Structures are given as C-alpha cells and as structure tokens.
Amino acid sequence: MSASVFQRKPFLMGLSIAALAVLAACGGNDGPATPVAISEPPEQFVPPEPPSGYTPKAITYANKDMVAAANPLAVKAGVDILAKGGTATDAAIAVQMVLNLVEPQSSGIGGGAFMLHYDKGGNKLLAYDGRETAPKAATPNLFIGADGKPLAFLAAVDGGLSVGTPGVLRMLEAAHKAHGKLPWKDLFEPAIKLSEDGFAISPRMSISIAGSAARIKAQGEPGATYFLNADGTAKAAGTLLKNPELAATLRAIAAGGADAFYKGDIARDIVAKVAKHPTKPGKLGLDDLSGYTPKVREPVCGVYRVQYRVCGMPAPSSGGIAVLQTLGMLQQFDLAGMKPNTLDSVHVVSEAYRLAYADRALYVADPDFVSVPQVGLINADYLKERAKLISMQKTIGVPVAGTPPGVAAVPGKDTSLALPSTTHLSIVDNAGNAVSMTTTIENGFGSLQMVRGFLLNNQLTDFSFTATDAAGLPIANSVQAGKRPRSSMAPTIIFNASTGDVEGVIGSPGGSAIIQYTTKSILGMTDWGLNVQQAINLPNFGAQTNATTSIEKGSLIDTATIRDGLKARGHTVAQSDAFTSGLHGVIYNGLRADGKSGLLSRNPGAGTYAGGADPRREGTAQGNN
C-alpha cells in the first residue's frame, strides 16, 4: 500500500456549525428495558477548540522508551524524566504539568482525567478514575433557570456554576504512590522552570485564544490579561508567556503533595472564585475538595480478531465500552478485504458506531449511582446479534438501543453534551510499563475561571441539564451530589491475546468523537496492517445517534464517489472541518508475519518502539535510545 494512500488533501480552515456536539442519552435503573430510538437534537454548536491546520508527521522510533503527547515541550519533559530512570507514571505527571502551562485550553490541574496503567512486573492492568465530581450542595436542578427552563449551554459553562471538584492531582498522586520511582517533587521541575522562564505561545494555543477571546474578555481578570492583548485580541503565536503564579502553585504542590491543592490557601481561593462569581456562582465547597477520592476500577476488555485483547476505561466513561462494542460488531465483517478509505468500510464502520452510540446513550453513567450493564454491553453474543442489524446495502438511519444481558431499566432521554477540549498522552517506559491517559477541563478554557495560574473545569455541564425526560422517566446522567458525569474518554491499551504482551497504547481528545478516533486507529493497526502514524493519519469519519454520517472535510474520503455512495445507501452526509482529533500512540515496532506494519510485530528494525502524533494538532512522539 503506497504512502500516498495516507496523504491528506489541503486542510480547509473555518468552523462548521454542524460540528461534533452530540446528544447523549442515559437510562435509569428501574423497570423493564425497552429498546429506544435515540436521535440528536437539531441544535448544533461550534466546537470549543477550533481546527488549527494539518501538519504531516513522521513516525518516530526509539529503543528504550517513548512518549507521545500534544506539545513538544511536554513530550520533552516526559522523555527527560524517563532518561533519569523515571517510570511511565512519573513521566505522565511531568507531561501533564507542562501541558497545563502550554495547552491550558485543554487540560490541567483544575480538571480531571482517566488513566490506564499496565504494570509489567506484576502483569496488572488498572483503571484510575480521576473524574471530577458534583459538589455536595449540587441538586438535579443545578442548571434550571429562574424561568424553570434549562440554561443555554454557554450561559451554564462560563462562571462558577459549572465547576466540579478537580480530580487529576489526587489521581496522579495515587498512581505515583503505587507506580512511581522518582521523587514527587522532581516531576514538577520542568513545568516550574517553563512557567518562570516563559515559553513561546504555540500557533494552536493562539488560535484557541482567538476563538474564545470574547468569552475570556467577558470573564475579566486574571484570564483577560494573561491571554489577551490590551485591545482584547489574542496574544500572537511566538509571544513569550510567563506564569509565575502557576510556578508558585506547582512549587507548593511539589513540596506538600496534593494536600497543598485540596486543602489550605489554594483550596480556599478555588472555592472563593467559584462562589463569588458575579452572575453564575457555583456550589463547590472546601469539603468537596478535601474529601475528593480517586477511584481504582477494573478495566473493560475484549478480544478482537482472536489475536488482540483491547482494554479501556469502564463507566463513568462510555469510551472503553463503546470502542469494544464497535469492534465486537465489526468482527462479523471482512474489513481487511474492504480496505481503508473505501465506501464499504466507511459505511459499515459508521453503522457499527450508530449501534454503539445508541447503547451508550441509553445505559452509561456513573456506576456508583446507577446500574450500568457493562458486562452485557460488551458480551460477544449480544454484539453478534447487534451486528445482524447492519446491512451493506442500506443504513440503519436513526439507531435503536438494544437490550443487553442484565438490563431491566426504562431509560430517560438525555440532552447532555460532550465537547472536545481534552488532550491525550501515551507512554511506555524502559521496564515495559505503560500509561494511556486522557485528561480534560471540558470546554475550551474550561469555565474560564482562573485561580493561581490555572483554569478551572466546567465538567458539570457533561451532566444532563434535566433530571427527567419529556415522559417523566429519570435520566441516569443527571446531576447528583458527589456524582461523576459521563465521559467519552477512551484511553486504550492493546495486548497480544496469546502472550499478554503490550502491543499498543492509544487515545485521543475530541469529546464524544473520541470513540471514533480511537476505534479508527485500532482498525488501522489491526485489520489494515498500518503503522501507528499511518493509522492516526487515516481520515476521520463517523456517526452517532441519528442518520447523519460525518466525514472529514478535505480528506481522502471526502470525494463525490463516497459521498454519493453513502447517500445512495440512505445516509445523510455532512462534511465537517471540526474533526480535531489529537491521537497519540505508541506501539512495539516491527513487521508482522504477513509482512505488514502494525500490531503483533516482533522485528524491531528501526527501534523497539514506534510513536505517532496526530497531524491535526501540535503533538510529537519521542523516546530515548
């Protein structure tokens, strides 16, 4: 297969109104289950992080270890930590702290994260849940206005009302205690130095600021001065930006551990910022911060094509479940024979997405509050039956949720959104330990509330704004005190099903489309025998809970032949310039027995590890030799 297959047409800039925002629905846990058709609402939103171009990336090789993440400065911090003998967890902490500085629109210590960790020595895979939680004072009508109607989305986002209890630092501290090697304080040094010395604003960061400039200005200080020029325009790419307040915050956390953030002066300042917002005060309290506890959960795993064991995050993320559902249905089709970037492959994969999203929409929420049929949703026999609904001649259209084993619930239809302000990092260390971590503050620049040099999340807007649907049925993903909102984050680790060896580490930002981006890359590295960079480069496309199939505008599948072919099969086709994935992956490098690149390879050649970074963002992959 020639390299030209993976080249992209010129990137078309601009914002599409028909972008990535989706309706996501969930069900309650009482009464008999009934298949329900879920369709997206007519309202569409401009993606909070605008596209910033397409820059081709070369695959990277290294012998000892590998880091793939969203910014070169963050990658360097992780690689340097690995060179000092740090573990994958150590490197992940260093990477996250630098990303907080250089990619503040996407993630940071004011947000949350999900992390898969594989301990090579103990042969143990764990899922760390650092998702934000709703404050103890939150009620199901948190986002209901004085008129009794749900607030408009941006009216709910910007301010203190949307801020959930940040979870990423407690989660990283727990992971470090279990899997770290270098001292905690050493892992903050790269970010502290960059904060004090300054860094050059990247093109993507400048474009993101420009896209949110009016919102930033409206929220006032300190964000307005930090991100904007005196005339209210975005600070340009290349501008040296220093953040001494963040440096001081990170020094406190480095010295005092996560307690320095969750208790004391920093916690008081966070609560004051949220509670004293002039128009949208929030409910976050000191006891929410001091009482936050990360969760260690069992990953969800499934075998694909006999050879691959694919593992991901369980609920409250829907990502791992939906990826496994999609793969489980696609096992019934000869994708290798269809080849990538063809009408048949776009059609059948989109149909599998529809069915997975319909189930996701109905059943997935925080399992500590509702019954989530995780085992049933990824049951092989159930998925085989679901796959029978897929015809190669005609689209399903609006999908209907199935009834997986173990379900006895009448769900309520939900209108919660999942927006793509997130980042992903993949790391493998010299001992073979692996981290796949997706981290977020939710909307672009989160709630726009800046405290001590960092931004606070708006994660509570991932909940349904109403507690019941039009029929009066309870919505599973509604606001409840202490509850974690549903997510689409899908950090993934792929194993050799026979030997148990790690074969690949992959994941992406992108809101609800994370599921599609991650699945696309897995298909590329398995069915289509592509290396990690080629798999990441594949055009983005997908479908969710309606009859629309979106394809990446300007990509190799954005052709009259494919568009007309999909329409002939009943698809409504939308060309989207908002498929801003940020895939970052690491695989064991080599050639397979069939002579193709991809997973299950053991012929190192250029290096033990191969890393790939998404050309749609500014990430890189780098390792030590």
N, C-alpha and C positions, 0 to 999 in steps of 0.2 A: 504494500500500500504506500503510495508516494506521499512525501511530506506535504505536497500541495493540497491534499485532502483536508489538512488541518488548518490551512491558512484562512484567515478571515477577510471578508470584504471590508472596504473602508468603513470605519465606525461613524455612525451618524449621530451627531450630538443633539441634545434637546431633551425636553421632558415630555413624556407621554402621560396624558391624563388616565388612559386605560393602562395602568401600571400593575404593580404587584399586590396592592391591597386586596384582601380577600375576606369574605365572610367565613367565620369558623364556628361550627355549632357543636354543642355538647349535650349529653343527656343526664338525667337524674338517676337515681338508683332504686326506684320503687315501681312496682307494677310490671306487667308483661311487656316484652320487647316487641316493637312493631317496626318493620322497615319504613324508613322515612326518606323522601326525596329532599335533598338539600340544594338550594340554589343561592348563588351570590346576589347581593343587593345591587341595585342599579348605580348606587353611589360609588365612585372611584376616586382615588387620591393620588396626587403626585408623590412619588417615592421621596422619603425624607433625605436620602443621600443620593444626589444626582449622579448620573454617569460622568466619569472623568476621562474617558478615552480608552483606547485599546492599544497596548504596547506589547508586541510579541516577546515572549520569554523563552530562554533556552533551558533545557533540562540541566540540573546540577548534580554532580557526583561527589561523594566523599567516602572515605574508608572507615572512619571511627564513629561518626555520629551525624545528625542532620537536624536542622531547624528550618521550618517553613512558616513564615508569618507575614503580616500585612505591611510591614515597613522595614527597610534595610537597617535602620538604627536599632530597631527592636530585635531583628534577627541577629545582628552583631552582638548585642548584649547576651542573647541566649547562647550563641556559639562560644563566646568568651567564657561564660560560666561553665560550659561543658569542657572546655580546654583546661580549666582549673580543677577538673575532677568532679564537677557537679553532676547531679542526676537529671533526668528528664524533668522531674518536678521542680528542681532548683532552677533550671533554665526557663521553665514556663513562668515562674514567678518573676524573674528578671524581664522576660519578654512582656508580660502584662503591665509591669510598672512603666516601661518605656512607651508602650502603646497608649497608656493613659495620657502621656505627655504629647506624643506626636500624632496620635489619631484620636483626639478627645471626643470627636463626634460619634464614635462607635463603641467605645468601652472604657472601663476604668474602675477605680476603687469605689465609686459611687453606684456601681451596678452589681450584676450577678453573673454567674457562669455555670456551665455544666462541663465536667471533665471525666473522661475515661482514662484510667491508669492501668497499665499492664506491668506487673512485677515479674520480670523474667526469672529471677532466682526462686521465687515462691510459686511461679506459674499461676498467678492470681490476677484476675481482672476485676476492677471495682469501678463503680459509677459514683462520682462525687457530685452532689446536688448543692450548688451554691446559689440557687434561685432566690430572688427577693420574695419577701412575704408581706402580706397586707398587715397594716398596723392593728393593734388590739382594739383600737377605737373605730375601726372601719366597719361599716354596715353595708348590706346589699344595695342600699340606695345612695351609695357614695357619689355616683355620677348622675344622679337625678337632680335637675334644676328646680328652681322655685316654682316653675310652671307645671311641675310634675312630669316633665319630659326628659329623656336622656340628653346630656350635654352634647354639643358638637364636639367632634374629636379634638381639634386643636384647642378649643376652649378648656377641655379637660387636661390636655397634655401640659401646656405651658403654665407653670406655677407649682405650688406645693401639694395640691390635691392628688397628683398622680404618683407621688414619690413612695416607693416601697422600701422596706428595710434592706439595705445593701447586703449582699451575701458573699461576694467574691473573696474578700480578705479572710473571713473566717474559714471558708472552704480551702483556700490555698494554705492557710496555717495548718489546718488538719492534715492536708495532704503532705505538707512538708514534715510534720512530726512523724508521719508514717513512712515516707519515701525520700526525704531529703538527706543530703550529706553535708553540704557546705553550711556554714552558719547563716541563719535567717538574715542577719544584718548585712551580710555581704551581697545579698541578692538585690538590694535596693541601690547599691552604689552607682551602677550605670545610669539609672533614671535620675538620681540626685544630681550627678555631675552634669547631665544634659539640661536639667532644669535650671541649674545655676549658671552654666556657661552659655546656654542658649542653643537653639537648633534652627535650621532653615525650614520655614513653613513649606510643606510639600505642595505640589500642584493640586493633588486631591483634597488636601485639607483646605486650601484656599477656595477651591470650587465649592466645597461643602459649606464653608462660612458664607460665601456669597449667596448660596441657595437659602440660607436661613438668616440672612442679615437683618431683615425687618423684624423677625421674631426675637433675635438676640438684642437688638436695639430696644424693643418694647419691654424687655425684662430688666433693662438697666444694668447697674453695676453689681459685681465687678466684671461680668462677662462682656459687656459692651466695650469697655476699654481694652480688655485683653484680646478680643477677636477682631475688633473693628478699628478703622481709622477714625480721625476726628469728624470726617464728613459722613460717617455711617457706612462706608464701603468696606468690603472685606480686605484684610491685610493680604498683600500680594504674596505669591509663591516666591521663595527666596528670602523673605523678610526674617531677620534674626529675632526669635521669640524666646524670652526668658520667663521662667515661672518660679521665682524664689519662694512663693507661698507653698507651692506643691513640694518643693525641695524640703521645706521645714516640716510639712506634714509627713513626707516619706521618712525623714530622719527620726521623727517621733515614733513611727510605726516600726522602723528598723530596730530602734532601741527598746521599745516597750512591747513589741508584738502587736497582734490585732487588738488587744485591750486598749491600746492607745487610740484606736479609731472608734471602738464601740463603747468606750467609757471615757469620762473626763471632758476636757475642753473641746475636743474635736466633735464628740457626740453632741455636746450642748449647742455648738454652733450649727450643726446639721439640723437639729430639731428646731432651733430658733429660725433658721432660714425657711424651713417648711411651714412652721406655724404662723409666722409673721408676714407671709406673702400678702400683699395688699388686696388682691382680688380673688385668689384661689388658695386660701390657706389649707394645709393638709393636716392629717391625723397622726403623723409619726411622732412617737414619744420616746423618751430616754429608755424606758423599759423595753421597747421594741428592739432597740439597738443592743442593749446589754444582754437581752435574752435570746438573741438570734443564734440558732444552731444549724450548721450544715448537716445534710443527710448523706449517709453512705448507702447506696442502693445496689441491688443486683441488676446488672446489665440485661438487656433483652438481646438474644442471639438466635440466629437461624442459619441453616446450611443452604448455600446456593450452588447449583450445578454440581453437587456432590463434593466438589473439591474445596469450596470456600466456606468458612464459618465467619459470618458477618455479625458484629456486635455493636450495639448502640445504646443510647440513653433510654431508660424507661420513663414512664409518666412521673412528674407532670410534663415532661417533654413528649410531644407527639412524634418527634423526629425519628427516633430509632424504630418505633413501631411502624410508622408509615413507610420508611425505607424498606424494612423487612417485608411488609405486606406487598409492596410494589414488586420486589424481587421474587417473592413467592408466587405471585401470579405470572410473572414473565418467564418463570421456569417452564411453563407449558408451551412456550413458543421458541422457534429457532431464530433467535436474534442474531447469532453468528452468521447464519445464512442470509439474513436480511441486510446486514452491514449497516454502519452508521450513516447518518445524513441522507437517508432514503425515505420515501413516502411511507413505506410499510413500517419501518422502525419508528418513525415519528408518530404514526397513527397508533400502533399497538402500545408503545410506552405511555403515550398520553391517556389511552383508555385505562391502563392499569393505575395511573395516577388518579384518575377520576374516582375509581372504586376505593382506593386507599384513602383519599381525602374525604369521601362520604363517610367512611367509618370513623376516621379521625374526628370529623366534625361532630359526630354524634356521641362518641363514647369517651374521649380522652380529656382528663382534667387531673387535679391533684388527688392522688390515690389515698392520701391521708384524710380526705373529706368525702370522696365519692368512690363507688365501686367501679374500677376500671378493668375491663376484661382483657388484660394484656395477653395472657396465655391463649385465650380463644382467638384474639385478633391475628396472631401470627401462627395459628395452627395450620399445618400443611394441608390437611384435608379441606379445611374451611377455605383456604386460599385457592385450592384447586377448583372448588365449586365456584368461587367468585370469578375465576379466570374464564369459566364457561360462558360468562356474560359478554365476553369480548369477541366481537366479530371482526374479521379482516375487511369486510365489505361496508360496514356502517357503524357510525359512532353510537355510543350509549346515549349521548346527549346529557341531560341532567341526571347525575348518578343517584342511585338509591342505596342507602346504607344497608348492610347485611345484618344477619343475626348470628354473631359468632358464639361458639360454645360458652356457656356460663353467664349469658345475658338474660336478665329478667327485668328490664327497665324501659319505661316510657320516657324518652328524652325530650327536653325542651330545645327549641331552635335558638341559636345564639348569634349575636352580631358583633362579637369581639374581633379585633384586627391583630395582625402580626406584621409589624413593619421592620424593614431591613437595616436597621442601624446596629450592626453587630460586627464581630471580627472572629477569625478562627486561626489557631496555631496548631501545628503538628510537629512533634519532636520524638526522636529516638536517640538514646544515649549509647555510650560505648559498651555498656553492660547488656544492652538489648531491651532495657525498659522503655516503654512508650507512653506518650501523653497525646491525647486528642482533646482539645479544649476549645469550646465556643463560648465567647464572653460578650456581654452586651450592656448598654444603658437604654435600649429600646429605640425610641425615635431619634432622629438626627439631633445630636447635642442633648439628648435626654429631655429632662424637664426644663432645661436652660437655667437651672438654679445652681450657681457656682459657689462653693464653700472651700476656703483654704486651698485654692488652686485646682480643685477638681469639680466635675459636674455630677449632679445627682440624677438618677434614673427617673423615667416615667413609666415604670413597669406595671403599675396598677391598671393602666389602660389596656393591658393584654387581657383583662377580665371582660366578661360581658357587662355592658352598662346597665342591663336589666336583670332582675333575678328570676323572672319567669317570662315565657314566650307569650305570643298572642292567644294561645289556647289555655294559658294559665299553668302550663307544665313548668316545673323547676328546671333551671338551666344549671348544669354541672359546673361550668366555668364562671359562676357568678362570684361576686365579692363576698368573702367571709374573713373574719379576723384570723390572722395567722396563716392564711391560705396562700399557696404559691400559684400564680397564674399559669395557665397552659402556655407551652412554648413549642416552637418548631425546630429548635436547635438539634442538630444531628451529628455530634462528634462520633466518629466511627473508627473502629479498629478491625481489620480483616486478618483472619488466621488461616493457615493451611489446615483444613478439616481433618487431615490424616495425621500430621505430625504435631499440630498445636503451635507451630512457629508463627510469629507475627509476619504477615506479608505486606500489609499496608496500613497507613494511618491517613485519614482524610476527613474533611469537613469544610463548611462554608458559612459565611453570613448570608443574609438575604430574606429575612422574615419567613413567611410560610413557604416561599420558594426554595428554602434551604433543602427541603426534602428532595426536590427535583434536581438541584445542582449536585448534591451528594450522590444520588442514585445514578445520574448520568455518568459521573466519573467512575463509579464502581462497574457499570456496564462496559465502559470503555476499557477498563483494565482487565476485565474477565472475558466477556463474550467477544469483544473485538480486538483483544490482544494488544492494546495500546500501552505505551509507557505512560508514566504518571503525568508528564507535561502534555502529551497528546490528548489524554483523557480529559484533563482540565480544560484544554482548548476547545473541545467539542462545543458546537453551538448549544445555547440554552433554549429549551422549549418546555412546554408543559401545559397541564390542565388541572383544574381543581374541582369545584363543586357546581359547575354549570357546563354549558355546551361549547364554551369558548376554548380554543386551543391557541395559546400564545407562542409565537416564535420570535427569536432574537433578530431584531431588525438589522439588515445589512450582513447577516451571517450566511453561511453556505446553504442553509435550509430555507433561506428567505428567497425562494425562487417561484416563478409562476407555476412551474410544474408541481411543486409540493403544495403550494397554497391552493391551486385549483383541484389537485387530487384530494386534499383534505376536505374541501368544500363539497366535492362530489360524494364523499362518504358522510356528509351531514354535519361536519364541523363548522362552527363559526370561527373564523381565523382572525387573529389580531396580531399585528406586527408591533413588537414592543422594543423600545430603546432603553428600557429600565431594568433589564436583566443584569443588575450589577452584582454578580456573584463575586465571591472572594475565596475561592477554593485554594487550600494549601495542603499539599500531600507529601508523604514520604513512603517509599517502598524499598524493599530489598531488590537490588538491581540485578539484571541479567537477562538471559533468553530462556524461554520456555522450551519444553521438549518439542513443541510444534514449530519452533523457530521464530515465534513472535515475541515481542516485548510484553510486559505486563506482570501480573502476579504469578506466583508459583514458579519463580525463576531462581536458579542457583548457579549462575555462570557469571561471576562478578564483572570481569572485563574492566570497565572504566572506574569502578568503585563499588564498595559494599552496598552503599545506599544511593538512591536516586531521589531527588526532590523536585517538586514542581510548584509554581506560583501562578495565580490567575492573571492573565494579561489584562483583565478588566479593572485591576487595582494596582497598587504600587508595591506589592509584596515581592519577596525573593526567597530563595532556598539556599542554604549554605551549611557546610559542615567542616569538620577537622580531618586532616589526613595524617 
